[in-house]
Amino acid sequence: MMPAVTVVILAAGRGTRMRSATPKLAHDLCGRPLLAWPLAAARAAGAARVVVVIGPGGDLIETIGAAAPAAPAAGGDPSAAAGSGAWGDGVELAVQREPLGTADAVASAAAAIDRDGVVIVLAGDVPLVAPELLRALAEAHEASGAAATMVTARLDDPSGYGRVVRDGEGAFVRVAETKVAGDATEDELAITEVNSGIYAFDGGALLDALAAVGTDNAQAERYLPEVLAILRERGARIATIAASDPAVVLGVNDQVGLAAVRAEAQRRIQERHMLAGVTIVQPATTTIDFGVEIGEDAVIEPCTQLLGATRVGAGATVGPHTTLIDALLGERVSAVHSHLVRCEVRDGASVGPFAYLRPGALLREDSKVGTFVEVKNSDIGAGAKVPHLSYVGDTDLGAQSNLGAGSITANYDGTSKHRTTIGARVHGGVHTSFVAPVTVGDDSWTAAGTVVTGDVPPGALAVARARQRNVEHYGERRAQR
């Protein structure tokens, strides 16, 4: 745990370069919003307080998991009630009323900054910051006795980042911004050491310097790095620490930047799973969300997506071309060329190819849902089989039962859904329709082409189809007409 500090996360930017109706920090990054990444890092690092600076309108309130405030008066600002009070899971909000730059954003959180404490400031659109880096920053800042400490990184291509300008002895002088032509000189643009946008400050020094930050730059904004130059001019010491992982500075300004960050996040997520004993056959075509759990010896085949709160048991095989969304798979499960959403598949069961498990589907141990089968809100018993070309909805299918090809449970009467109950060891003939509500007893049978509209007693054979009648010489008579 790092020394007790307040972490301020800047999330008030409009994100216009994303060209999206979705707020930039609400965009998904591997299963959670962009803003959730630095929030999680701050919490994991042991921050005493976490303050998020948002813009007017409260677009990010839902993103950070906060409950909406009391409804404002007509025409009011829905974020006005937030102030810097507590929101969500220990998150506090501050509102930046005008988009006047990062220094102004920090000033908007002044009420939450302890003059006698340490405050870490970072951008909400730099999601790959690690808790370890925040702890190291806090510890280095306290050990150095500096008024401010900045995290820097060296990049082969520093385009778009503020450059760290140093004097002849290597001491920090200032950050040269590069957002707009004219902010930095040619010599400054040649510098490869960049500002990560992550800082630690003594609270009082930060608050005093913020008031002196001007707008003498191409965008007429108040840049937070100017605080460092002001503190240095006042005789305070400015320290820097280098990030060992340059990816910490990867920011998201547009969809291209989001794709680059996603690629790096995916690499890290998949590497963690592979080091834990998971085989990922083709990482480049695989997508795994942050919260996914995978057991040892599981095999993830190419073109597979594991999303949301999915869990995959040890020894399971998923894919190729399979998507799991909030799905729970047990050990030794096979799911091939299929789509599974909010369902559970227990040990030894198999799915696919080309199966669709919808929400509420439960496949018990060693059951099978085969080719072109759709299952919704149904319990498929242990060892039961629905091999091919079937729809099973709102159904309880008993253990060891087998439904023939083309079986349908007609669960909807045009007004309400009804349930079908099929017992254990039932042998369903091909093209059987079960018209719910209906109960089929244990050890019973249905003939091919049967439409079951009434209950079937245990051990019985249900036959419900028109008697065949052959019209002789029909073809000849038709040809003569």
N, C-alpha and C positions, 0 to 999 in steps of 0.2 A: 504494500500500500504506500502511495506517495504521501508526503506531508500534506496536511489539510489545506486545500486550496479551493478557490471558486473557479470553475471553468465556464467561460463565456463563448458560446457558439454563434457565429454571425450567419443568420439565415434570412436576412431582409431583402436580399437582391431579387430583382424581378425576373431574372432569367430569360430575358427577351430573345437571346440568341438560340434558345432551345426551340423557338418557333412552335410552341405547344400551348394548349389551353391548360395543361397540367402544370402546377408550380414546379420549378426546377427540382427543388429538394424533395418533392413528392414522387419523382420518377423512381421506378423500381430498379434496384441493383441487387440481383441475385436473391430475390425473395424478401427484401425489405427496402423501405424508402431510403433515398440517399442520406437524408438527415439522420436516420436511425443509426448509421454507422459511426459517426463521431459521437453521438449520444451514448452508444454502447461502449465506445472506447473510454469516454470520460467516466462512466459509472464503473467499468472494470478496473480503471486506474485508481479508484478510490476517492474521487472528487467529493469534497464536503458539500458543495452546491453546484448545480448545473443550471445555467441561465441561457436561454435561447432568445436571440434578438430577431423578431419577425417584423415584417412590414405591416402597414395598415390594411385592414380587411380581414385579417385572421385566416388566410388561406391554408396556413400550415398547422392550424390548431388540431385538426383531425389527424394530420400526419404524425404528430408527436404523441398521439394517443390521449389527448386531453379532452375532458368533457366540455361541451359548449357552455359559455357563460349564460347568465340570465338574458333573455331577449332584450336587445337595446330598444330605445325609443324609435319610433318611425324615422327612417332616414339616418339612424345612428350608425356608429362604427362597431361592427361585431367584435373587434378586438379591443375596444376601449376598456372593457371591464377587466381585461387581463392585467394591465399595468405591469408590475413585476411580481405579482402574487404567485402562489404555488399552483402548478397545473400538472395534471397527469401523474406519472410515477416519479414524484420528487423533482419535476422539471419546473423551473420558473420562467416566466415570459417577460420580455421587455419589448416595447414597440418603438420602432424608428419611423417617425411620421413622414419624413421626406427622404428620398434617396440621395443623400449628400456625402456618401462615401463611408469607408470602413471606420475611420476615426469617429465620425458622427454616430455610427451604429454602436460602437462601444460606449460612447457618451450616453446613449439611450439607456444603457444598463447601469449607469452610475450609482443608482440607489441600491443596487445589489453588490457593489464592490466595497469591500472592507479596506479602509485606508491602512490599517495595520496588518493586513493579510497579503497573501500572494494570489494573483489572478492569472490564469492561463487563458489566452485568447486564440481561437482557431476558426477557420472558415467551415461552414457547413457543407460546402461542395468539394471538400478534400476528404473523401471517405476512407482512404486506406491508412489513416493514422492509427497506430497501434497503442494499446494501453501502456506497453513497455516504454515507448518513446515519451509519452506524457509523464510517466513516473521519473524517467531519466532527466527530463527537462526540469521538473520541479526540484529534484535533488541537486542538479547542477546549479540551478539558480540560487538556491539557498546556500550552497557551498561557496559560490563565487563572491557573494556580497555585492553583486551588481544590481543596478536599479531595474535593468531589463535584460532578458536573455532570449535570443532568437535562434530557432532551428533553421539551419541552412542545408543545402544539398548541391552537389555538383552534377550537372547534366551535360551530356554530349551535345544536345540541342536544347538550349535554354530559351528558345523563342517563346514569347508571351509571358515570361516570368520576370518579376522585379530582380535586378542584379544587385549583389552585395558589393558595395564600394568600400575599399580599405585604403589606409594610408601606407606610406613606405615601410612602416614597421609591422604591417599586417593587422593593425587595429581597425575596428569597425568605424566607418565614417557615416554612411547613410545607405539607404536603398534607392536605387534609380528605377522608377516605375517605367514600364514599357507598354502600357495598355494602348496608348495613342502616340502616333509619330510626333516627335518633339519633346516627349517626356525624358528621353535619355539620349546621350551623345553616342557617336560611333564607337568611341573607346569603351564606353560603359556597356554598349551592346555586345562587345567582344568578350565580356566577362562570363564565365561559365558557372560561377557560384551564384545560386539563386536563393531568394527568400521563400521559405516554405509556407509562410502565412501562419506560423505557429509561434507564439510568444509566451514568455512568463514575465510578469511585472510585479514590482512592489505596488500595492494598491494606491498608496498616497502619491507616489511619483507619477503613476499613470494618470490619475485624476487631475493632478496639477498641470501636466503637460498637454492633456487633451484640449484644454481651453486655449492653448497657444497655436494649435494646428491651423494653418491657413489653407487657401485654395489656389496657390500659385502653381498650377499644372494645367495640362491641356484640357482636362475635363472639368476643371473648376470644382473638384471634389476634395474633401478632407481625408487624406490617406493615413491609415494607422501607422505605417512605417515612419512617418514624419515625427511621431512621438520619440522614436529612437534618436533621431538627429537633435531634437530639442533637448532631450535629457543629456546628450553628450555635450552640447553647447553649454549646459548648466553645470558641467563638471562631473556628472554622474558617469559611472562605468557601465558600458554595454558589453555583454558577453555573448558568445555564440557557441552552439554545439552543432556538430555535423550529424545529419541523419545517415545511418549506415545503409539504409534502404532508400534509394532515390525515388521509389514509387510513392513515397509518402507525399510528395508534392504534386502528384497527378490530380489535377482538378477537373471539374466538369463545368464547361461554359456552353457547350452545344452538344448535339447528338453524336458528333464525332468523338468528342472528349468522353462522353458517357460510354461509348463502345470500347474505347481504349481502357478505361477504368474497369469495365466489366470483364474484359479479357484478362486483365491482371488478377482481378478478384477470383475469376473462375480458375485460373492457374493455381492460386493459393488454396482454394477450397479442394480442388481435385488432388493436389499434392498431399494435403492433410489426410484425405481418405486413402490414397495409395500407400502412404507410410504406415497406415493402420491396417494394411493387409487386404485392401480392396483392389481388384483388377479392373482397370478402366482401359478397355481395348483401344479406343481411339479418342483421346481427350479432346481433340480439336472439334469433334462433332457431338460432344457430350455437354449437357448443361445440368449443373447441380446447384440448387439453392443453398444459401448459407445454413439454414436450420435442418437440413436433411441428415439423417443418421443411417449409416450403412455398416453391417456386420462384417467380420472377417470372412475371407474367401468368397465373398460375393463377387459376381462378374457383371460389369456394366458394358453391354455391347454397344456398337456404334449407333449414332443418331438417336440417342435416348435422352429424355429429360426427366429429372427427378426434382419436383418443385414443391414449394410450401413446406408443410410439416411431415413430409414423407419419411417413413422408416422402412428399411430393407434389412431382413434378417440374414444371418450368417449362411453362406453357401448358396444364396439365391442367385438366379440368373435373370437379368432384366434386359430386354432388347433382343435383337436390334429393333430400331424404330418403335420404341415404346415410350409413352408419357405417363408418369405417375404424378398426381396432384393430391396432396394431403392423403396419401394412401399408406396403409400399413400392411407390409408383407412379412410373413414369418420366415422361418428357416427353410432352405431348400426349395423355395417357391420358384417356378418358372413363369415368366410373363413375356411373351414374344409378340412383336408387331401388334401391340394393343394399347388401349387408352383406359386408364383407371383413375377415377375421381372419388375422393372421400369414401373409400371402401376399405374392407379388410380381407386379406387372403392369408389363411393360416398355413402352418407348416406342411410342406409337401404337396401343396395344391399347385395346379397348373392353369394358365390362362393363355388363350390364343392358339394360333395367330388370328389376328383381326377380330379380337373381342373388345367389347365396350362394357366396363363395369361402372355403373353410375352410382351416385350417392346412396348409401344405405345397403349396398351389396355386401354380403358376408359369405365367403367361401371357407367352409370348415376344412379340417385336416384331410389331405389326400383327395380332395374333390377336384373336379375338372370342369372348366368352362372353355369350350373349344372354338372352332373356326366360325366366324360370323355369328357370334352369340352376343346378345345384349341382356344384361342383368341389372335390375333396378330395385332397390329397397326390398331385397329378398335374402333369405337364409338358405344357402345350399349346404345340405348336410354332409357329414364326413363320408368320404368315398363316393359321393353322388356324382353323376356325370350329366352334363348338358353338352354333348359333343359338337353339334353343328347346326347352324341356320335356324336359330331359335330366339324367341323373346320371352324372358321370365321377369315379370313385374309384380311386386307386392305378393310374393309367394314364399311359403315355407316348404322346402323340398327335403324329404327325409333322407336319412343315411342310406347309402348303397343304392339309391334309386337311379334310374337311367331314363332320360327323356329322349325319344327318337328325333331324328332330323325334322326340322320344320315345326317343332312344338311351340305353341303360343298360349300364354295366359292372358285372357281378355279381361283386364282388370278395371276398365273404365266403361261405365254405362251411359256416358254423355253428361252425367251430372256429378257422380261420385266415384271414387276409387274403392274397389273391393278386393279382399284378400283370397288367395287360393291356398289350400292346405293339401299337400301331397305327402302321403306317409312314407315309411321306410320300405326299401326293396320293391318299389313300384317299377313296372316295365311299361314305359309309354311308347306306343306305336308311332310311326312317322306321321307327320301332319295331323297331330292331335291338338285340338283347341280346348282349353279349359276355361269355361265362361264363369267368372267369379260373381258372387261368392260360391265356392264349391269345395267339398272335401273328398279326397280320394284316399281310401283306407290302405293300410299296410298290405304288402304282397299282392296287390291287385295289378291288373293289366288293362291297357286300352288298345283297341284294334286300330290299325292304320286308317287315317282319315276320319277319326271319331271327333265329334263335337260334344264335349262333356258339359251338360247343363244341370245335371243333378248329382247328388252325392253317390259315390261308388263304395260299396261295402268292402271290407278287407277280403282279399283273396279272390274277388270277382273279376270278370272280364267285361269291360264296358265297350259296347258296340253301338254307335249312334251315327248311322249314315244311310242314305237312300239305297234301296235294293237295286242292284244292277239289272238293266233291261237292254238287250241287244236287238236292234231293228235290222233285220236281215235285208240284204240287197239294197240298202239305203243309197249307197254310192251309185249303183246303176240307175235307180229311179231319178236321182238328182241330175245325173248326166243327161238323161233323156229329156228332162224339163228344160 
